[in-house]
């Protein structure tokens, strides 16, 4: 068919998140009567805790139906600042906190702030696919740094620092990581912060969305711990994973003052503000009891341990023990099939939805991502189905 539109060239560079298409395919198969176990999607399988839902409902009943400040309601920005103080003993002014509709927005904002033709942006690979997509869309060149299985899927600070040149404007890091479950040790983060002293113009965006799901030997370290880079640090975080609130669309960014001004303008231009009642629910999430977070953490840890052990029993699968987030990322090279073939066999023949490693970048070939965001019974059933082939 003749292309009648003169669509802007940059749209050809947009990528996607395959987890959503796997979900659509899995739902379609389920609607045709097939028994599907969904280990594809990256969202907690828990309901948002009741007291948080109640706060959202109350906000609607109380008449919070209008626009809010584009930066977020002041009480919520203060609560985020207090939460960071409580958990990390770091001072962040509410003036630096921007409430946005989902953590993902901060990825796009960071790419728009720092990326353009002629610039380079470093990002983890395998990593959350939106990094590469947003970088490409900005016009900058996406430069992957590889996360290696034999380093527990941590990055090497030296490797990142070696890739910096005069065109580098932004580095993206993510720990605990999607899709690998890897957690970067504090000493490596320290080395990165220290090494960045030589590159004062390079901004760092740390995606800390899984910060409360960290259950390996290494505890979580926020990049806010390193005052030497605070002036060029962007933090991505939010409520989606921590409080099982993916569908509420809530997240936040922390920006240095100069970048905040621009990010705020982007927010006004694009979404005006976040849904008011969701912000009141988010406030309750931070101010209310936190045992729901600990319970989810314990549950993911238990499931991840069981899933990883069972995956290692499969012929051709070799799985690292995840240290955080809620994913296992086994190496499937021993099956002599590639990632997409494994994804398709698992879904089409066994009814188990997973995501091919290549959905997370070229260095994801040879791996497949399985989410622990399903019940232990479902995980056990999925692996026993897989045992019939592997
Ligand atoms: N960053 C990472 C690493 C993620 O895995 C996700 C969601 O899966 C996000 C950001 C986006 O989170 P949100 O749903 O709050 O936009």
Boltz pocket constraint, residues with backbone or C-beta under 6 A from the ligand:
constraints:
  - pocket:
      binder: B
      contacts: [[A, 42], [A, 101], [A, 102], [A, 103], [A, 104], [A, 105], [A, 128], [A, 174], [A, 176], [A, 177], [A, 178], [A, 207], [A, 209], [A, 237], [A, 238], [A, 239], [A, 240], [A, 241], [A, 246], [A, 250], [A, 251]]
      max_distance: 6.0
